[in-house]
């Protein structure tokens, strides 16, 4: 029943979200196209449930072939970012196309944030449980690391992410996997919306999960 209600809620909420954000979607698409060469939508390969692969949709915030010109992580002053991309990332507007992923069934509204194969291939032990759950737009790690670019800083970002950030994220991903429920999903979604509109005090939301 949980999975049925979760999927139904995903479909309804994502459809409504795309309607609400459609003006932003159109304006962003035009500005991205005028600002730099390349597609409007970035399609990045991510690991799906049961160790599969899907294309994650985002508004393109970097130059074309950015992953070939640098690592997986983004520095605070990353030269690969476009001027429009910096704005979109700052306000999380680049994430809007992921509601399409939810409609297609690749993702859920709430679930472990999807990761690249480079990292999921390193999962061992309990970390493999993360791949038993459909990835999501938001989760406990999203709330805790809501300003990832600032956390990573400007130097050695890939090394810092791999050694410091990814292990913490996996602990939070596992916390969600082991405690997941429709009520928890609603709490995370509400906390994410509050964070999106600028509310304070939700970064430590995971500490309230018993």
Phi, psi and omega in degrees: 000323179300313182294325178295311180294324179297313181293319179298315179296319177304313183296312183294311183296316182294319178298314179294321180297319179294325176294314181296319184271002183303321176297318178296321180302313183291316180296315180299318181299317181295314182294319179299316182295322181283334187280325183203161179287147177124174181289159177287318184259130173270131177244108182248133179290129179227159179280131180261184175302142179063030172067029175273194181227139172216165178266118177277129181263132173215159167293137181292125180245357182235172176292163180298142179060036182299323182292338176277347183253003180187187182277189182282334183268158184245121179286160182300324180245035185304122181292347179283342180287139173276166180297320177291323180300321179299318180294314181298318180292321181302320183256012177062020181287341179293345182277347186308317181299346180291344173296333175293319176302322180293316178299321180286346180091004178289328185224170172242168175297316181240129180170168180305130180303133182296144184236160178284158182300328181308319181274318183292336176292344180266357181295136176220159176059227182299332181301333180294340178295335180300326183279001176271356183239141179298131179295160185226170177289324182220154178201190181297322180293325177299317180291320183289319179253058185287343178234065188301319182301318179291323179297318181288328180079211188245344186235145176050044187292323180293319179294317179296318180297312184296321186271328187247316188276310184302317177300321178293319179299319181294325176298319180288323176298316179295322178301318178293312183304318184282338184247004191300143178196167180296322179295317178297319177302315179297319180296317179294318180296315179296317179298323179294317178297318178298318177296320181298322181270005172100009179291149181258166172081016179253357180293335180259022182305325183299336181289341180274352182277118182258000000 
